[in-house]
Amino acid sequence: MAVGGSPLGRQQRRRRSLGEAFDPRANSLNLLRLVFAFVVLLDHCVYLGGFGKIDIGRTTTPGTLAVYGFFAISGFLIAGSAATSAPGRYLRKRFLRIFPAFWVVLIVTAVVIAPVSYLLAVRPPGCGLDCYLAGPDGPVGYVLRNLGLWIVQPDISGTPSGVFLPGIWNGSLWTLAFEFGAYLVLLGLAVAGLLRRPPVVLVGTAVLLGVLVVFTVVPSLHDSVTTFTYPIFTPALVLLPLFLTGSCLWLYRHRVPDSGWLAGVLFAAALVVLVLPVGAQIPGYSFTTGPLAAPLLVYPVLWLGFHLPFVHIGRRHDLSYGVYLYAFPVQQGLVMAGAAAWGLLGYTAATIVIVLACATASWFLVERPAMRWGRTRRRVSPPATSVAA
């Protein structure tokens, strides 16, 4: 009998770790990120197009869960980068992955999407492009005030208007400040040498999760502490423990088992948590059971990414970031131009076609060149020669 069918072979399979299952060069994490980006797009199509709203148990939405998936994957992968890269190189790579494409989408929104939508929409009589350019909080201010990832000016000259979510051109960009903030947290842990002490990171993550539980189950806290009252603290307390859960799985990757059963149990536990009668009832803006369930989904998401056979999708060309960046302004522009009258199917199809074109251009013209420029080439030293030679 082959070793694989013997008790010894079965024991070896049971002892396979998550780190052994993870192949940095052949995994489906890029596929999952693309799927998450399209889940956000589709969720926003329903809402921004005026076709209703999709809530999961009145605690979260599909788009919010997809954002949690982004943070789960990033927490795992970026922990590896922080632990193995020099601080300067790590920071340069993270900066170039986030900022150039972000800056370009600000410019494209202000120079192309918003003015074209403005000209196609119903606007005050005798008011042309000059009104858009000369309006308060104009396109130049939109770009300059938002350069630092924190969205200070969400609108441009009073647009978008006549839409179901007026005054916000890109409601997806708010997550990027917290994503980059999590990168900086990992950089601080690496510089302090704490990434070489996994128990410290694990305890810190557990403490943050405990604080999140307290804010969720105590009515006086989840009613008063919301994104509206504490716009930095509330999202940070939701997203940072989630991100660090992924980081802990990277730090303990050789001790955590590679188990489909464990992934299934954690997924089922997340579903149970989602329906618990605790927390607020305002998905996305307060402490609901959605953020409590999110850390339980980190292992299942990573396990899927390590075992799905679609390793070639997104391996060379990763469009997920571009889809995430451009979907919201394209959707707002289409609504201003009257595309919501085409129905959900037509509106969604038009969104996907335009967004895929923008994401492809973003990858080839901005993201990939920036990433290539950020890579430092190793200097090859000439072979040493002996003094006698």
C-alpha positions, -999 to +999 in steps of 0.1 A: +000+000+000+012+035-008+025+056+021-003+081+015-029+055+024-011+042+055-017+055+090+016+074+088+005+091+056-028+101+071-010+115+101+013+135+079-017+150+061-034+159+093-003+177+105+000+198+074+002+235+085-014+266+069+021+278+061+028+246+041-005+251+022+004+287+013+024+290-019+033+327-025+036+321-062+006+299-068-026+308-048-061+322-055-059+352-032-059+376-062-091+359-075-107+364-041-097+401-041-113+405-075-144+387-064-146+410-033-142+441-055-171+430-077-192+422-046-187+458-035-196+470-070-228+450-072-239+459-037-234+496-046-252+492-079-284+482-060-281+511-036-267+539-057-290+531-086-320+535-063-331+498-065-331+492-027-306+480-002-292+446+007-288+440+044-276+407+059-295+402+092-297+440+096-261+439+108-240+441+077-241+442+039-224+421+012-201+450+003-191+454+039-182+417+042-162+420+010-142+449+026-136+426+056-122+400+031-098+426+017-085+434+052-082+396+061-060+389+031-039+421+035-033+413+072-018+380+063+003+391+033+015+424+046+027+408+078+050+387+058+063+418+040+068+437+072+087+408+088+110+402+059+117+437+045+138+466+056+116+494+070+124+518+042+118+493+015+086+481+031+072+516+034+081+525-002+064+494-015+032+500+005+032+537-005+036+530-042+009+503-041-017+526-026-011+563-034-003+566-072-035+549-083-055+567-056-042+601-068-050+592-104-086+583-096-090+616-078-078+634-110-099+613-134-130+619-112-124+656-111-113+661-148-134+634-166-161+616-147-176+645-128-176+672-156-190+648-182-217+637-158-224+673-150-229+682-187-252+653-193-273+659-162-301+684-157-284+716-145-295+752-139-304+771-171-274+788-187-250+770-164-223+752-184-189+738-175-179+772-161-203+767-132-186+734-125-152+749-126-160+780-106-183+764-081-174+763-044-152+733-035-143+729-071-122+701-089-088+715-079-098+716-042-112+680-045-078+667-057-056+687-034-076+684-002-079+646-006-043+638-015-035+623+020-061+594+017-084+611+043-114+624+023-118+660+034-139+671+004-162+643-009-181+665-035-171+687-064-190+720-070-222+705-055-220+673-075-230+646-077-265+658-075-299+643-084-286+609-072-296+587-043-264+595-024-257+631-032-225+650-024-202+620-024-182+611-055-163+581-042-177+565-010-153+536-012-121+556-007-126+559+031-112+524+037-078+532+022-068+555+051-074+527+075-057+502+053-026+523+051-028+530+088-028+492+094+004+490+073+020+516+096+009+496+127+027+466+113+058+488+104+058+499+141+056+464+153+084+453+130+107+482+140+100+474+177+109+438+171+075+426+181+069+406+149+096+383+162+075+378+193+042+364+180+027+360+215+028+397+221+010+404+188-015+377+195-023+391+230-026+426+216-050+414+189-071+395+215-073+427+237-086+447+207-111+420+199-122+421+236-127+459+234-147+454+202-170+429+219-176+453+249-185+481+225-209+458+207-227+442+235-231+473+258-261+493+245-249+527+258-216+523+239-229+510+206-256+536+206-234+566+213-201+556+196-207+555+159-189+566+127-208+599+129-196+607+164-161+591+162-152+589+125-117+575+132-121+554+164-151+534+153-139+521+119-104+516+134-117+494+162-136+473+136-109+470+109-076+468+129-084+437+149-096+420+117-063+430+099-042+418+128-061+385+129-047+379+094-013+390+106-014+365+135-023+337+112+009+346+092+030+347+124+016+313+135+012+298+100+035+268+108+015+260+139-021+266+126-034+234+109-045+234+073-080+221+078-111+224+057-131+213+087-117+242+107-126+266+079-161+252+078-166+254+116-154+290+118-176+300+089-206+284+106-197+302+138-196+335+119-231+329+107-243+322+142-226+354+155-243+375+128-278+366+141-270+372+178-294+397+194-267+422+204-252+454+189-267+483+170-289+480+140-271+505+116-249+484+093-216+501+084-219+530+109-220+514+143-210+483+162-231+455+150-226+417+150-210+420+115-176+432+129-178+405+156-182+378+129-155+392+106-124+378+125-140+344+123-140+346+085-103+353+082-092+317+083-119+305+059-110+333+034-073+324+035-080+287+034-101+292+002-073+313-013-048+286-007-069+258-021-090+271-049-074+260-082-076+294-100-040+304-094-036+320-128-064+346-124-049+379-114-014+364-111+001+387-137-026+414-140-044+423-108-075+445-115-091+443-081-077+476-068-087+494-100-123+480-098-126+491-062-113+526-070-134+534-100-167+516-094-183+542-071-176+574-092-186+556-124-219+545-107-226+580-095-218+595-129-241+570-147-270+578-123-265+616-130-266+608-167-299+589-163-286+553-166-307+542-136-337+543-159-322+514-178-331+491-149-308+473-125-295+449-152-287+476-177-272+500-152-250+472-137-238+461-171-228+496-181-210+500-148-190+468-152-180+476-188-167+511-179-151+501-146-132+472-163-118+496-188-108+520-161-093+493-140-073+479-169-059+513-177-051+518-140-032+486-138-011+490-170-005+527-168-003+534-131-002+504-107+022+480-124+047+508-134+047+521-098+052+487-083+080+479-107+097+512-100+094+505-063+113+473-065+149+476-055+173+457-076+198+436-057+233+447-065+254+417-076+289+419-061+317+407-082+333+374-071+358+378-044+394+372-053+422+362-029+450+385-020+474+361-036+456+361-069 
